[in-house]
Amino acid sequence: MSNLVGLWALIRNEQGKIKYRVFIYGKADHEHFLVQAVCALTGMANVIRIVHLLEMLDWDFYSDGELLTAACSYEFDEGKPPYKLEIPTNKSK
């Protein structure tokens, strides 16, 4: 399941409301992934934690941040989220 690396996901609560927006940053082993939370207000990367594959079963996955933003935009009164997602890069200078 290494194809999950680089995807974005929405984690919803029991009522179906967006709880977290996350970026799957890397793979720890064949069952665990490094998942980075994204701040809903600023779009900046927040906390990274290790998540087991089984914890991801109910997540909504998206191939990039723009699709994720479009998918969740209907949930906001203004018709668009109040943030812009920043896609992490691994570029070294």
N, C-alpha and C positions, 0 to 999 in steps of 0.2 A: 504493500500500500504506500510506497514512497511517492506515488503521484499526488498525495495530499499536500506535500511540501510546496509552498508558494500560493496556496489557495487562501481565500478569505472565507469567513463563516459568521453566521448570526446564531447566537444562542438565545433561545426564547424561554420565558417562564411558563408556568402551568396554564396561564391565561392566553398564551400565544404572543405576548408582548416581547419586544426585543429587550433582552437583559444585558448581553454583551456583544460587541463586535470584535472579532479576533482575526489574526493573521497566523497561519501555520508556517512558522519560521524555519523549522528543521526537524530532523528525525533523530531520536536518541537511540532507538533500537527498532526491531521489527514490530513492536506493539506500542511504543511510546513516542510522542511527538512534542516538540517545543512549540508552545502556543503563546503568542504575544497579544495581550489585550490592547485595544485601541481606545483612547479617551473619547467619549461621546461629544465632549464640548470642543476640543481642539483638533481631534483627528491624529494627535501625536501618539506614538507608541508608548505603552505604559509598562505593565508587568509581564514577565515571561515565566511560564510554569510548564512543568512536564505533565502531559495528559495521556491517559491510556486510550487506546483506540475505541474501546467499548463505551467510554464516556462521550464519544463524538457521534454516536448513532443517530441522535435526534437533531443534530446541527443542520442548518441550511448552508450549503457550500456554494461559493461563487469563484469564478476564475480570476477576477480582478476587483480592485477597490471601486471602480466606477460602476460595475454591475451591482455590487453590494449596495452602494449608495442609491442607485436607481430602484433596487428591490425594496429598500426600506423607506423610500421617500414618501410613499402614500400614508405612512403612519404619523406624519407630522402635519400640523394644522396648515402651515404655509405651503404644503406640497413639496417641500424639499428639506433635507436635514440641515440643522444649524452648524454644520462642520464640513470640512473637506478632509477626506482620508489621505494620509501621507503613506505612500508605499515605501517600506524600508528597502534600502539598497545595501549591497555588500561591497561598494566601491571603496578602495583604499587610495589615499592620496600620496 
